[in-house]
Amino acid sequence: MPVLGPGSVLAASAALAARRQGKYEAFHVAMMATKGQINEDTVDKIAESVGLDVNWLKQDMASPGILQALRGNVALAHALNIHGTPGFIIGNHIVAGATNLDTLKNMIAAARKS
């Protein structure tokens, strides 16, 4: 979910488009490790570094399906009162914001029991 302005929208669009080439996880990990401003040049370099076809990526990023998915993700987050990242839905509970690993494990265990 893009939460940090235009750079986040660009990165989220690229991540969704990377999925179409089977490289979502590699792109996501590389993007999250990036420091500084995110712009088109940054996205292109990261995409290339993880083996994405950058021209194909750009075509997919501009597709209506990617924009629709981003809008849907943002709408769902707002409907669930999640306004930033991270955000987790565990069973019937929403965890908005960071929490510790033990809390997450306990919540998951409880959700699995119910």
PASEBA-1860 file (N, C-alpha, C; in nm, 3 decimals):
! residues 114
1> MPVLGPGS> 0.085/-0.118/0.000/0.000/0.000/0.000/0.089/0.124/0.000 ~ 0.074/0.210/-0.097/0.158/0.329/-0.103/0.116/0.432/0.002 ~ 0.207/0.466/0.094/0.173/0.558/0.201/0.265/0.680/0.209 ~ 0.369/0.683/0.129/0.466/0.791/0.141/0.472/0.883/0.020 ~ 0.360/0.900/-0.048/0.355/0.994/-0.159/0.383/0.931/-0.294 ~ 0.416/1.015/-0.392/0.433/0.969/-0.530/0.536/0.857/-0.547 ~ 0.645/0.862/-0.473/0.745/0.756/-0.482/0.689/0.621/-0.439 ~ 0.604/0.624/-0.338/0.541/0.500/-0.292/0.443/0.446/-0.394
9> VLAASAAL> 0.371/0.534/-0.460/0.277/0.491/-0.564/0.355/0.427/-0.679 ~ 0.464/0.489/-0.717/0.549/0.436/-0.824/0.604/0.298/-0.785 ~ 0.656/0.286/-0.664/0.713/0.159/-0.617/0.606/0.050/-0.607 ~ 0.489/0.086/-0.557/0.380/-0.013/-0.544/0.333/-0.058/-0.682 ~ 0.323/0.034/-0.776/0.284/-0.002/-0.913/0.386/-0.097/-0.974 ~ 0.512/-0.066/-0.953/0.618/-0.151/-1.008/0.617/-0.289/-0.942 ~ 0.592/-0.293/-0.812/0.589/-0.422/-0.743/0.476/-0.510/-0.798 ~ 0.358/-0.451/-0.816/0.247/-0.528/-0.871/0.277/-0.573/-1.014
17> AARRQGKY> 0.339/-0.486/-1.091/0.375/-0.521/-1.228/0.484/-0.629/-1.230 ~ 0.575/-0.624/-1.135/0.682/-0.725/-1.126/0.625/-0.865/-1.105 ~ 0.512/-0.869/-1.037/0.445/-0.998/-1.013/0.409/-1.066/-1.145 ~ 0.376/-0.988/-1.244/0.339/-1.043/-1.375/0.457/-1.111/-1.444 ~ 0.579/-1.078/-1.399/0.699/-1.144/-1.452/0.754/-1.245/-1.353 ~ 0.680/-1.271/-1.246/0.724/-1.369/-1.147/0.837/-1.321/-1.059 ~ 0.852/-1.190/-1.047/0.964/-1.133/-0.972/0.920/-1.041/-0.859 ~ 0.796/-1.058/-0.811/0.747/-0.969/-0.706/0.838/-0.969/-0.585
25> EAFHVAMM> 0.866/-1.089/-0.532/0.942/-1.095/-0.407/1.082/-1.036/-0.423 ~ 1.150/-1.070/-0.530/1.285/-1.016/-0.552/1.282/-0.864/-0.563 ~ 1.184/-0.813/-0.636/1.173/-0.667/-0.651/1.139/-0.602/-0.518 ~ 1.043/-0.660/-0.445/1.002/-0.605/-0.316/1.120/-0.598/-0.219 ~ 1.194/-0.706/-0.208/1.308/-0.710/-0.115/1.412/-0.604/-0.154 ~ 1.442/-0.595/-0.283/1.540/-0.496/-0.329/1.489/-0.354/-0.306 ~ 1.361/-0.332/-0.328/1.303/-0.199/-0.308/1.309/-0.160/-0.160 ~ 1.276/-0.253/-0.073/1.276/-0.223/0.071/1.416/-0.194/0.124
33> ATKGQINE> 1.517/-0.246/0.056/1.656/-0.222/0.098/1.710/-0.090/0.044 ~ 1.636/-0.025/-0.042/1.680/0.099/-0.106/1.670/0.217/-0.010 ~ 1.772/0.297/-0.009/1.775/0.418/0.072/1.755/0.540/-0.017 ~ 1.695/0.643/0.037/1.680/0.768/-0.037/1.549/0.775/-0.113 ~ 1.541/0.875/-0.199/1.420/0.902/-0.275/1.394/0.791/-0.378 ~ 1.268/0.759/-0.394/1.227/0.663/-0.496/1.173/0.742/-0.613 ~ 1.234/0.721/-0.729/1.187/0.785/-0.851/1.194/0.683/-0.964 ~ 1.159/0.726/-1.083/1.154/0.633/-1.196/1.290/0.570/-1.224
41> DTVDKIAE> 1.396/0.647/-1.213/1.530/0.595/-1.236/1.566/0.487/-1.133 ~ 1.532/0.511/-1.007/1.557/0.413/-0.901/1.482/0.283/-0.929 ~ 1.355/0.295/-0.964/1.273/0.177/-0.993/1.332/0.101/-1.111 ~ 1.372/0.171/-1.216/1.430/0.105/-1.334/1.557/0.028/-1.298 ~ 1.644/0.091/-1.219/1.769/0.026/-1.182/1.744/-0.098/-1.097 ~ 1.652/-0.088/-1.003/1.621/-0.202/-0.918/1.556/-0.313/-1.000 ~ 1.465/-0.275/-1.088/1.399/-0.373/-1.173/1.502/-0.450/-1.256 ~ 1.592/-0.377/-1.316/1.696/-0.440/-1.398/1.784/-0.531/-1.313
49> SVGLDVNW> 1.815/-0.486/-1.191/1.906/-0.564/-1.105/1.846/-0.697/-1.062 ~ 1.713/-0.709/-1.060/1.651/-0.835/-1.021/1.604/-0.916/-1.141 ~ 1.641/-0.871/-1.260/1.613/-0.949/-1.380/1.480/-0.922/-1.447 ~ 1.420/-0.808/-1.417/1.293/-0.774/-1.482/1.318/-0.713/-1.619 ~ 1.228/-0.737/-1.711/1.227/-0.670/-1.840/1.165/-0.532/-1.812 ~ 1.246/-0.428/-1.813/1.202/-0.295/-1.771/1.095/-0.240/-1.865 ~ 1.107/-0.262/-1.994/1.005/-0.212/-2.087/0.871/-0.280/-2.060 ~ 0.871/-0.409/-2.039/0.749/-0.483/-2.007/0.691/-0.433/-1.875
57> LKQDMASP> 0.781/-0.412/-1.777/0.738/-0.361/-1.647/0.664/-0.228/-1.663 ~ 0.720/-0.137/-1.741/0.659/-0.005/-1.759/0.523/-0.016/-1.827 ~ 0.513/-0.106/-1.924/0.383/-0.127/-1.989/0.281/-0.176/-1.889 ~ 0.321/-0.273/-1.807/0.229/-0.327/-1.707/0.193/-0.223/-1.601 ~ 0.290/-0.142/-1.562/0.263/-0.038/-1.461/0.156/0.060/-1.509 ~ 0.149/0.082/-1.638/0.052/0.176/-1.695/-0.083/0.111/-1.725 ~ -0.093/-0.018/-1.701/-0.217/-0.088/-1.736/-0.328/-0.056/-1.636 ~ -0.453/-0.058/-1.682/-0.566/-0.030/-1.593/-0.574/-0.127/-1.475
65> GILQALRG> -0.532/-0.250/-1.495/-0.539/-0.349/-1.387/-0.453/-0.314/-1.268 ~ -0.335/-0.259/-1.293/-0.245/-0.219/-1.184/-0.305/-0.102/-1.107 ~ -0.354/-0.002/-1.178/-0.416/0.113/-1.112/-0.537/0.070/-1.031 ~ -0.616/-0.018/-1.087/-0.735/-0.069/-1.017/-0.694/-0.145/-0.891 ~ -0.590/-0.226/-0.899/-0.544/-0.301/-0.782/-0.496/-0.206/-0.672 ~ -0.420/-0.103/-0.709/-0.373/-0.005/-0.610/-0.491/0.066/-0.543 ~ -0.584/0.110/-0.623/-0.702/0.178/-0.567/-0.780/0.085/-0.475 ~ -0.794/-0.040/-0.516/-0.864/-0.138/-0.433/-0.794/-0.163/-0.302
73> NVALAHAL> -0.661/-0.173/-0.306/-0.584/-0.193/-0.183/-0.599/-0.076/-0.087 ~ -0.592/0.044/-0.141/-0.606/0.164/-0.057/-0.747/0.173/0.000 ~ -0.846/0.144/-0.081/-0.985/0.149/-0.033/-1.009/0.046/0.076 ~ -0.957/-0.074/0.059/-0.972/-0.177/0.161/-0.902/-0.137/0.290 ~ -0.782/-0.084/0.280/-0.709/-0.040/0.399/-0.787/0.069/0.473 ~ -0.841/0.164/0.401/-0.919/0.271/0.465/-1.046/0.217/0.529 ~ -1.110/0.122/0.460/-1.232/0.062/0.517/-1.201/-0.013/0.647 ~ -1.081/-0.066/0.656/-1.040/-0.140/0.777/-0.971/-0.049/0.878
81> NIHGTPGF> -0.964/0.080/0.848/-0.901/0.179/0.935/-0.751/0.156/0.950 ~ -0.690/0.109/0.844/-0.545/0.094/0.839/-0.493/0.210/0.756 ~ -0.411/0.295/0.817/-0.367/0.415/0.748/-0.217/0.419/0.723 ~ -0.150/0.309/0.747/-0.007/0.303/0.722/0.038/0.158/0.718 ~ 0.166/0.143/0.710/0.222/0.009/0.710/0.317/-0.004/0.828 ~ 0.333/-0.120/0.882/0.263/-0.243/0.843/0.121/-0.245/0.896 ~ 0.043/-0.332/0.841/-0.093/-0.358/0.886/-0.120/-0.506/0.867 ~ -0.177/-0.569/0.967/-0.202/-0.713/0.962/-0.348/-0.740/0.996
89> IIGNHIVA> -0.403/-0.839/0.929/-0.535/-0.890/0.964/-0.513/-1.034/1.007 ~ -0.541/-1.061/1.133/-0.519/-1.194/1.189/-0.652/-1.241/1.246 ~ -0.712/-1.339/1.180/-0.845/-1.381/1.221/-0.941/-1.266/1.206 ~ -1.006/-1.229/1.315/-1.100/-1.117/1.314/-1.040/-0.990/1.372 ~ -0.908/-0.987/1.387/-0.842/-0.872/1.449/-0.753/-0.799/1.350 ~ -0.748/-0.669/1.365/-0.663/-0.585/1.282/-0.553/-0.529/1.371 ~ -0.431/-0.545/1.325/-0.316/-0.487/1.395/-0.262/-0.378/1.303 ~ -0.287/-0.254/1.339/-0.240/-0.141/1.261/-0.110/-0.091/1.321
97> GATNLDTL> -0.004/-0.102/1.245/0.127/-0.059/1.295/0.212/-0.176/1.339 ~ 0.332/-0.145/1.376/0.428/-0.247/1.414/0.393/-0.307/1.550 ~ 0.423/-0.433/1.564/0.408/-0.503/1.691/0.519/-0.605/1.700 ~ 0.537/-0.663/1.817/0.648/-0.757/1.832/0.610/-0.896/1.783 ~ 0.711/-0.977/1.758/0.692/-1.110/1.701/0.609/-1.200/1.792 ~ 0.633/-1.195/1.923/0.557/-1.279/2.015/0.408/-1.248/2.010 ~ 0.374/-1.121/2.003/0.233/-1.083/1.994/0.171/-1.139/1.867 ~ 0.241/-1.126/1.756/0.190/-1.180/1.630/0.173/-1.332/1.638
105> KNMIAAAR> 0.272/-1.400/1.692/0.263/-1.546/1.704/0.144/-1.587/1.790 ~ 0.124/-1.518/1.901/0.012/-1.549/1.990/-0.122/-1.523/1.922 ~ -0.132/-1.414/1.848/-0.255/-1.383/1.778/-0.284/-1.487/1.668 ~ -0.181/-1.530/1.599/-0.199/-1.631/1.494/-0.241/-1.763/1.556 ~ -0.178/-1.800/1.665/-0.215/-1.925/1.734/-0.361/-1.920/1.780 ~ -0.401/-1.809/1.835/-0.540/-1.794/1.881/-0.638/-1.798/1.765 ~ -0.602/-1.737/1.654/-0.690/-1.738/1.536/-0.703/-1.879/1.481 ~ -0.595/-1.955/1.482/-0.600/-2.092/1.432/-0.687/-2.181/1.520
113> KS> -0.690/-2.152/1.649/-0.772/-2.232/1.742/-0.921/-2.204/1.722 ~ -0.953/-2.082/1.687/-1.094/-2.044/1.673/-1.141/-2.066/1.536
END
